[in-house]
């Protein structure tokens, strides 16, 4: 499997969905909150990232499948 890392384009619907889904998956993990993020938090996630002046988001891809996210 080939892994690539790209800066997420928050104008790209595929990247927005991947960021949202991966962050929610992290929250559901026992190492996170162990529960899904509330819908209102998910709704504000991408606009909040866009509004932060120094935010950079990276996606890890296995082939074409998003498998990881880093919000810096």
C-alpha positions as CSV (number, residue, x, y, z in Angstrom):
1,X,0.0,0.0,0.0
2,X,1.3,3.4,-0.9
3,X,0.7,6.3,1.5
4,X,0.7,9.9,0.5
5,X,0.3,13.1,2.6
6,X,-1.4,16.2,1.2
7,X,-2.4,19.5,2.5
8,X,-6.2,19.4,2.8
9,X,-8.1,21.7,0.5
10,X,-11.1,22.8,2.5
11,X,-12.7,24.0,-0.6
12,X,-12.8,20.5,-2.0
13,X,-15.9,18.6,-0.8
14,X,-14.1,15.3,-0.6
15,X,-11.4,16.8,1.7
16,X,-14.1,18.4,3.9
17,X,-15.9,15.1,4.3
18,X,-12.6,13.3,5.0
19,X,-11.5,15.8,7.7
20,X,-14.9,15.8,9.4
21,X,-15.2,12.0,9.3
22,X,-11.7,11.3,10.5
23,X,-11.9,13.8,13.4
24,X,-15.2,12.2,14.4
25,X,-13.6,8.7,14.2
26,X,-10.8,9.9,16.5
27,X,-13.3,11.2,19.0
28,X,-15.2,7.9,19.0
29,X,-12.0,6.0,19.8
30,X,-11.5,5.1,23.5
31,X,-8.3,7.2,23.4
32,X,-10.5,10.1,22.4
33,X,-13.8,10.8,24.1
34,X,-15.2,7.3,23.3
35,X,-18.3,9.0,21.7
36,X,-19.2,10.7,18.5
37,X,-18.9,14.5,18.3
38,X,-22.2,16.3,18.6
39,X,-23.7,17.3,15.3
40,X,-23.4,21.0,16.0
41,X,-19.7,20.6,16.6
42,X,-19.3,18.7,13.3
43,X,-21.3,21.5,11.6
44,X,-18.9,24.2,12.9
45,X,-15.7,22.2,12.3
46,X,-14.8,23.2,8.8
47,X,-15.9,26.8,9.1
48,X,-13.9,27.0,12.3
49,X,-10.8,25.6,10.7
50,X,-11.2,28.0,7.8
51,X,-11.5,30.9,10.1
52,X,-8.3,30.2,12.0
53,X,-5.6,32.3,10.3
54,X,-2.7,29.9,10.8
55,X,-4.5,26.5,10.6
56,X,-3.0,23.9,8.3
57,X,-4.7,20.5,7.8
58,X,-3.0,17.5,6.3
59,X,-4.6,14.3,5.1
60,X,-2.9,10.9,4.9
61,X,-4.1,8.8,2.0
62,X,-3.8,5.0,1.4
63,X,-4.1,5.0,-2.3
64,X,-7.2,7.3,-2.7
65,X,-8.7,6.5,0.7
66,X,-8.3,9.0,3.5
67,X,-6.8,7.2,6.6
68,X,-5.5,10.0,8.8
69,X,-5.7,13.7,9.5
70,X,-3.4,16.2,11.3
71,X,-4.7,19.6,12.3
72,X,-1.8,22.0,12.9
